[in-house]
Amino acid sequence: MEQAEVLSRLRLSELAPGVVQSEIRAMTQECDRIGGVNLAQGVCDTEVPEVVAEGAIRAIRNGLNIYTRMDGIERLRRAIAAKVERTLGIVVDPDREILVTSGVTGAFQAGAMALLNPGDEVLLFEPFYGYHASTLRSIRAKAVPVALEAPDWGLDVAAVRTAITPKTRAMVINTPSNPAGKVFTRSELEALAEIAEEFDLFVFTDEIYEHFIYGGAKHVSPATHPGMRERTILMSGFSKTFSVTGWRVGYLIADPKWVPSIGYFHDLTYVCAPAPLQQGCADGVEKLGAEFYEGLAREHEVKRAMIVDALRDAGMRPHVPDGAYYVLASAENLPGATAAEKARALLAKTGVASVAGSAFFRPGKGEDLLRFCFAKKDRDLEEACRRLRGLGSEG
């Protein structure tokens, strides 16, 4: 065999040439480089509840550091089952319907690998979380964006139906959503449930921000709709609620016929979520009651008001979110031809990092939007707001 022919086999996969670092992480790195205030990545650097941290430390000291069983520690699964019944009114079997995962990211990847095939189409509501689209691409499924209607990000049911083809196998519902903070209403979810049943679709529902709800909004899980339990893959976790985004502990709830295969692919990729950190999360779920979750929402509603007011003063016209902890704001007055250029111009001028809105849309859209994360310690958020207001004072 000729040398050139041998070398020609040494090449990237078909997927790899189109893969680039996420804009979120790219902006985080650039912010770190200049020592700015990072409102780009949803790292959620607020304080970890003491009971959660101490539970993990105690588990490490007690030697609970080996692999867990494939579906996670029993104590955490039972705590999740009790919490879900208490907060959502869903009764689940902790031994057959719950899988502890490496965050929602791990849950979605394993679920997609178990339930979808290359070429399958999956509806994403736009603006969408980029990792959802990238995960689908990684298994060679096709993400099909369905635009929500700005400025309130309302659901266009007719557009959903138009997007469905014979290849459509599933939809992803992120409520409350990243990046728009949209909370899907009960009537919207009922319409989507009707479509899912009519076309026999899986529904992957990412509910990681379920406790970050503001004003009169109410979190409703698609799994609570009659007839949806069999087809709904409910995903949530503790990264945001307990401010432990680096721990990678989440969970998935699904019909018993799907869980073993999803668990297989999760085990293949991640083996298990970190054992002592599962114990810490179990302490949190068991010991933190409704007052903790209500306080979390109140605390972040104050933070939301801070960033919204600062963006208005900066002349950036924010879309006020009903949930999660992100704000999309207009960047039309910033220099740059693209949202990525505008984000870098803002960082250079103010030292405040944001994310290009284009990271959450199909190509050509979102170029006049930036996303800001407000799950920050008060002193850091106050400093970011002070810097942003400086833009308005220049006008």
C-alpha positions as CSV (number, residue, x, y, z in Angstrom):
1,M,0.0,0.0,0.0
2,E,1.4,3.4,-0.9
3,Q,2.4,5.8,1.9
4,A,-0.1,8.5,0.7
5,E,-2.9,6.0,0.7
6,V,-2.1,4.9,4.3
7,L,-2.0,8.6,5.4
8,S,-5.4,9.3,3.7
9,R,-7.1,7.0,6.3
10,L,-5.9,9.3,9.1
11,R,-8.6,11.8,9.1
12,L,-11.4,13.3,11.2
13,S,-14.9,11.8,11.3
14,E,-17.6,13.1,9.1
15,L,-18.9,15.0,12.2
16,A,-15.7,16.6,13.4
17,P,-14.9,19.2,10.8
18,G,-18.1,21.1,11.5
19,V,-17.5,21.0,15.3
20,V,-16.3,24.2,17.1
21,Q,-16.1,25.1,20.7
22,S,-19.5,26.4,22.0
23,E,-19.8,30.2,21.9
24,I,-20.7,30.0,25.6
25,R,-17.4,28.5,26.6
26,A,-15.4,30.6,24.1
27,M,-16.8,33.8,25.8
28,T,-16.0,32.4,29.2
29,Q,-12.4,31.8,28.2
30,E,-12.1,35.3,26.7
31,C,-13.7,36.8,29.9
32,D,-11.2,34.9,32.1
33,R,-8.3,36.2,29.9
34,I,-9.2,39.8,30.6
35,G,-10.4,39.3,34.2
36,G,-14.0,40.5,33.4
37,V,-17.3,39.7,34.9
38,N,-18.7,36.5,33.4
39,L,-22.5,36.7,32.6
40,A,-21.9,34.4,29.7
41,Q,-21.9,30.8,31.1
42,G,-24.6,29.6,33.4
43,V,-22.1,28.5,36.0
44,C,-24.4,29.5,38.8
45,D,-21.7,30.5,41.3
46,T,-24.1,31.4,44.2
47,E,-23.6,29.6,47.5
48,V,-24.1,25.8,47.8
49,P,-26.6,24.9,50.5
50,E,-24.7,23.8,53.6
51,V,-26.6,20.6,53.9
52,V,-25.7,19.6,50.4
53,A,-22.0,20.4,50.7
54,E,-21.7,18.7,54.1
55,G,-23.5,15.6,52.8
56,A,-21.0,15.2,50.0
57,I,-18.0,15.8,52.4
58,R,-19.4,13.3,54.9
59,A,-19.9,10.7,52.1
60,I,-16.2,11.1,51.0
61,R,-15.0,10.7,54.5
62,N,-17.2,7.7,55.0
63,G,-15.6,6.0,52.0
64,L,-18.6,6.2,49.7
65,N,-16.4,6.8,46.7
66,I,-16.8,3.7,44.5
67,Y,-19.0,3.1,41.4
68,T,-22.7,3.2,42.1
69,R,-25.1,0.8,40.5
70,M,-26.1,1.8,37.0
71,D,-29.3,3.7,37.9
72,G,-27.7,5.6,40.9
73,I,-27.8,5.2,44.6
74,E,-31.1,4.0,46.0
75,R,-31.4,6.8,48.6
76,L,-31.3,9.5,45.9
77,R,-33.7,7.7,43.6
78,R,-36.2,7.4,46.4
79,A,-35.7,11.0,47.4
80,I,-36.3,12.0,43.8
81,A,-39.5,9.9,43.6
82,A,-40.8,11.6,46.8
83,K,-40.0,15.1,45.5
84,V,-41.5,14.5,42.1
85,E,-44.7,13.3,43.7
86,R,-44.8,16.2,46.0
87,T,-44.0,19.0,43.5
88,L,-45.5,17.6,40.2
89,G,-48.1,15.1,41.5
90,I,-46.4,12.2,39.5
91,V,-46.0,8.8,41.2
92,V,-42.9,7.1,39.9
93,D,-41.2,3.8,40.8
94,P,-37.7,4.6,42.0
95,D,-36.5,1.1,41.0
96,R,-37.9,1.0,37.5
97,E,-38.5,4.6,36.3
98,I,-35.6,6.7,37.6
99,L,-32.1,6.9,36.3
100,V,-29.5,9.1,38.1
101,T,-27.4,10.7,35.3
102,S,-24.4,12.9,34.7
103,G,-26.5,16.0,34.6
104,V,-29.3,16.7,32.1
105,T,-26.6,16.6,29.4
106,G,-25.8,13.0,30.1
107,A,-29.5,12.2,30.4
108,F,-30.3,13.6,27.0
109,Q,-27.4,12.0,25.3
110,A,-28.2,8.6,26.7
111,G,-31.9,9.0,26.0
112,A,-31.2,10.1,22.4
113,M,-28.8,7.2,21.8
114,A,-31.4,4.7,23.1
115,L,-34.5,6.0,21.4
116,L,-33.4,7.8,18.1
117,N,-31.8,6.6,14.9
118,P,-29.6,8.4,12.4
119,G,-31.7,10.5,10.1
120,D,-34.6,10.9,12.7
121,E,-35.9,14.4,13.0
122,V,-36.5,16.1,16.3
123,L,-38.3,19.4,16.8
124,L,-36.5,22.1,18.9
125,F,-38.3,25.3,19.9
126,E,-36.2,28.3,18.8
127,P,-34.4,30.0,20.5
128,F,-33.0,26.7,21.7
129,Y,-30.2,25.5,23.9
130,G,-27.3,24.7,21.7
131,Y,-26.3,21.5,23.5
132,H,-29.7,20.0,22.6
133,A,-29.0,20.6,18.9
134,S,-25.4,19.5,19.1
135,T,-26.3,16.3,21.0
136,L,-28.7,15.4,18.2
137,R,-26.1,16.1,15.6
138,S,-23.6,13.9,17.5
139,I,-25.9,10.8,17.0
140,R,-26.6,11.9,13.4
141,A,-30.2,12.9,14.1
142,K,-31.6,16.1,12.6
143,A,-32.7,19.0,14.8
144,V,-35.6,20.9,13.2
145,P,-36.1,24.4,14.7
146,V,-39.6,25.7,15.2
147,A,-39.6,29.4,15.8
148,L,-41.3,30.8,18.9
149,E,-42.9,34.2,18.4
150,A,-41.0,37.2,19.9
151,P,-41.2,39.2,22.1
152,D,-43.1,36.8,24.4
153,W,-41.9,33.7,22.7
154,G,-45.4,32.4,22.1
155,L,-46.0,28.9,20.6
156,D,-47.3,28.8,17.0
157,V,-49.1,25.4,16.9
158,A,-49.6,25.7,13.2
159,A,-45.8,26.0,12.7
160,V,-45.3,22.9,14.8
161,R,-47.6,20.9,12.6
162,T,-45.9,22.3,9.4
163,A,-42.5,21.2,10.7
164,I,-43.5,17.5,11.1
165,T,-42.5,15.1,8.4
166,P,-42.6,11.3,8.2
167,K,-39.1,11.3,9.7
168,T,-40.1,13.2,12.8
169,R,-39.6,11.0,15.9
170,A,-39.6,13.4,18.8
171,M,-39.7,17.0,20.2
172,V,-37.6,18.7,22.9
173,I,-39.4,20.9,25.3
174,N,-37.2,23.0,27.6
175,T,-39.4,24.7,30.3
176,P,-38.4,27.1,31.8
177,S,-36.1,27.6,28.8
178,N,-32.5,28.5,28.2
179,P,-31.9,31.1,26.7
180,A,-35.3,32.9,26.7
181,G,-36.6,32.1,30.1
182,K,-39.9,31.0,28.5
183,V,-42.2,29.0,30.7
184,F,-44.6,27.0,28.5
185,T,-48.2,27.5,29.6
186,R,-50.5,24.6,30.4
187,S,-52.5,25.3,27.2
188,E,-49.3,25.3,25.1
189,L,-48.3,22.0,26.6
190,E,-51.7,20.5,26.0
191,A,-51.5,21.5,22.3
192,L,-48.0,19.9,22.1
193,A,-49.3,16.7,23.9
194,E,-52.1,16.4,21.4
195,I,-49.6,16.7,18.5
196,A,-47.2,14.2,20.2
197,E,-50.0,11.6,20.6
198,E,-51.4,12.2,17.1
199,F,-48.0,11.7,15.4
200,D,-46.7,9.2,18.0
201,L,-43.7,11.2,19.1
202,F,-41.3,11.0,22.0
203,V,-41.2,14.1,24.1
204,F,-37.8,14.9,25.8
205,T,-38.5,17.5,28.4
206,D,-35.6,19.4,30.0
207,E,-36.9,20.9,33.3
208,I,-33.6,21.8,35.0
209,Y,-34.8,25.3,35.8
210,E,-38.2,24.1,37.3
211,H,-37.7,26.1,40.5
212,F,-36.7,29.4,38.9
213,I,-40.1,30.8,38.2
214,Y,-41.2,34.4,38.5
215,G,-44.3,36.5,38.8
216,G,-47.5,34.6,38.0
217,A,-45.8,31.9,35.9
218,K,-46.2,28.3,36.9
219,H,-44.1,25.3,36.0
220,V,-46.0,22.5,34.4
221,S,-44.3,19.2,33.4
222,P,-45.5,17.7,30.1
223,A,-45.4,14.4,31.9
224,T,-48.4,15.4,34.0
225,H,-50.7,15.6,30.9
226,P,-53.0,12.5,30.6
227,G,-51.6,9.9,28.2
228,M,-48.1,11.4,28.2
229,R,-46.2,9.3,30.7
230,E,-45.3,6.5,28.2
231,R,-43.8,8.9,25.6
232,T,-42.2,11.6,27.9
233,I,-38.6,11.4,28.9
234,L,-38.5,13.9,31.9
235,M,-35.0,15.3,32.6
236,S,-33.9,17.5,35.5
237,G,-31.2,17.7,38.2
238,F,-29.5,19.6,40.9
239,S,-26.8,21.6,39.1
240,K,-28.8,24.9,39.1
241,T,-31.0,24.3,42.2
242,F,-28.1,23.5,44.5
243,S,-25.5,25.7,42.7
244,V,-23.4,22.6,41.9
245,T,-23.0,22.8,38.1
246,G,-19.6,21.1,38.3
247,W,-20.9,18.1,40.2
248,R,-22.8,16.7,37.2
249,V,-25.7,15.0,39.0
250,G,-29.1,14.9,37.3
251,Y,-31.9,12.4,36.7
252,L,-34.2,11.1,34.1
253,I,-37.7,9.7,34.6
254,A,-39.2,7.5,31.9
255,D,-41.4,4.5,31.3
256,P,-39.9,1.2,32.5
257,K,-39.7,-0.1,28.9
258,W,-37.1,2.7,28.0
259,V,-35.0,3.0,31.2
260,P,-32.8,-0.1,30.8
261,S,-31.6,0.8,27.3
262,I,-31.1,4.5,28.3
263,G,-29.2,3.3,31.4
264,Y,-27.0,1.1,29.2
265,F,-25.9,4.0,27.0
266,H,-25.4,6.3,30.1
267,D,-23.2,3.6,31.7
268,L,-21.2,3.2,28.5
269,T,-20.4,6.9,28.3
270,Y,-20.3,8.1,32.0
271,V,-20.4,4.9,34.1
272,C,-22.2,6.8,36.8
273,A,-22.6,10.3,38.3
274,P,-20.0,10.8,41.1
275,A,-21.0,8.6,44.1
276,P,-20.3,11.0,47.0
277,L,-21.9,13.9,45.2
278,Q,-25.1,11.8,44.7
279,Q,-25.1,11.4,48.5
280,G,-24.8,15.2,48.9
281,C,-27.7,15.8,46.5
282,A,-29.8,13.2,48.4
283,D,-29.2,15.2,51.6
284,G,-30.5,18.3,49.9
285,V,-33.6,16.6,48.4
286,E,-34.5,15.0,51.7
287,K,-33.9,17.9,54.0
288,L,-34.7,21.1,52.0
289,G,-38.4,21.8,51.9
290,A,-40.7,24.1,50.0
291,E,-39.3,27.2,51.8
292,F,-35.9,26.6,50.2
293,Y,-37.3,26.5,46.6
294,E,-39.6,29.4,47.2
295,G,-36.6,31.4,48.6
296,L,-34.5,30.4,45.5
297,A,-37.2,31.9,43.2
298,R,-37.5,35.1,45.3
299,E,-33.7,35.6,45.4
300,H,-33.4,35.2,41.6
301,E,-36.4,37.4,40.9
302,V,-34.4,40.2,42.7
303,K,-31.4,39.4,40.5
304,R,-33.6,39.4,37.4
305,A,-34.8,42.9,38.3
306,M,-31.2,44.1,38.7
307,I,-30.0,42.9,35.3
308,V,-33.2,44.0,33.5
309,D,-33.0,47.5,34.9
310,A,-29.3,47.7,34.0
311,L,-29.9,46.5,30.4
312,R,-32.7,49.1,30.0
313,D,-30.4,51.8,31.2
314,A,-27.7,50.6,28.8
315,G,-30.3,51.0,25.9
316,M,-30.3,47.2,25.2
317,R,-34.0,46.4,25.5
318,P,-34.3,43.1,27.4
319,H,-36.9,40.4,26.9
320,V,-38.0,39.9,30.6
321,P,-38.0,36.1,31.3
322,D,-40.7,34.3,33.3
323,G,-38.3,31.6,34.4
324,A,-34.7,30.3,34.4
325,Y,-31.9,32.8,35.0
326,Y,-31.0,34.3,31.6
327,V,-32.1,37.4,29.8
328,L,-32.0,37.9,26.0
329,A,-31.4,41.6,25.2
330,S,-31.1,43.7,22.0
331,A,-27.6,44.4,20.8
332,E,-28.6,46.4,17.7
333,N,-26.8,49.5,19.0
334,L,-23.5,47.7,19.6
335,P,-20.7,47.7,17.0
336,G,-20.2,44.6,14.9
337,A,-21.8,42.8,12.0
338,T,-22.7,39.6,14.0
339,A,-23.8,38.8,17.5
340,A,-20.4,37.3,18.2
341,E,-18.7,40.5,17.2
342,K,-21.1,42.5,19.3
343,A,-20.5,40.3,22.3
344,R,-16.8,40.8,22.0
345,A,-17.2,44.5,21.5
346,L,-19.2,44.7,24.7
347,L,-16.7,42.6,26.6
348,A,-13.8,44.9,25.4
349,K,-15.7,48.1,26.3
350,T,-17.2,47.0,29.7
351,G,-15.5,43.8,30.8
352,V,-18.9,42.1,30.9
353,A,-19.2,38.8,29.1
354,S,-22.4,37.8,27.3
355,V,-23.2,35.1,24.7
356,A,-24.1,35.8,21.1
357,G,-27.8,35.3,20.5
358,S,-26.9,33.4,17.3
359,A,-25.7,30.5,19.4
360,F,-29.4,29.7,20.1
361,F,-30.9,30.1,16.6
362,R,-30.5,28.5,13.2
363,P,-27.9,30.2,11.0
364,G,-28.7,33.9,10.1
365,K,-31.0,34.5,13.1
366,G,-30.3,36.0,16.6
367,E,-27.6,38.3,15.3
368,D,-29.0,41.3,17.2
369,L,-29.4,39.5,20.5
370,L,-27.1,38.8,23.5
371,R,-27.7,36.5,26.4
372,F,-26.9,37.4,30.0
373,C,-26.8,35.1,33.0
374,F,-27.9,36.6,36.3
375,A,-27.2,33.6,38.6
376,K,-24.3,35.4,40.2
377,K,-23.2,36.5,43.6
378,D,-24.7,39.9,44.3
379,R,-21.4,41.8,44.4
380,D,-20.5,40.4,41.0
381,L,-23.9,41.1,39.5
382,E,-23.9,44.6,40.9
383,E,-20.5,45.3,39.4
384,A,-21.7,44.0,36.0
385,C,-24.8,46.2,36.2
386,R,-22.7,49.2,37.0
387,R,-20.5,48.6,34.0
388,L,-23.4,48.0,31.7
389,R,-25.1,51.3,32.8
390,G,-21.9,53.0,31.6
391,L,-23.1,52.4,28.1
392,G,-26.2,54.4,28.6
393,S,-24.4,57.3,30.2
394,E,-22.3,57.6,27.1
395,G,-25.4,58.1,25.0
